[in-house]
Amino acid sequence: MAKSSSSTTWNVNKISFWSIVAVTVCYILATVFGLIGVAVLATIANVLRAIATAVLLLIVAVHAWHFVSGKSIAYKVLYFICVIVAFAGIVFGAF
């Protein structure tokens, strides 16, 4: 039996909410670590910011795929290029 649309929407909403909570915790910790001024903690702060940004990008990418999946190949190619470049920017921009 397939899941109902309302059940799927509720799950997406729940995942989105808890992701926002996790991202908020990452940003708060990153800010506190950055204010302390210890080099190791500053590096951890940068990694936490990168993780938070990656989580938000992942959520957006999943929803964007639902939009793109029914479109032409040009949309799909553009989607993958954008997602790859965005994640590369997060990874290489964090260090």
C-alpha positions, 0 to 999 in steps of 0.5 A: 500500500502506497503512502498517502500524500498527506503522510509524505508531506508530514514526514517532509515537514518533520524532517525539515523542522528537525533539520532547522533545529540541528542547523540552529544548534550548529550555528550557535556552537559555531558562534560560541566557538568563534567568540572564544578565539581558540584556533582549534575551536575556530576550525571546529566552528567553520566545520559546523557552519559548513555542515549546517549549510550542507544540511540546508542545501540537501533539503533544498536539493531533495525538493528541487529534484522533485521539481526537476525529475519530470522535466527535460534532460536540460533541467536535470543536467543543470540541477546536477551541475548546480548541486555539485558546484554548491557542495564543492563550494561548501567543502572547499570553502570551509577550510 
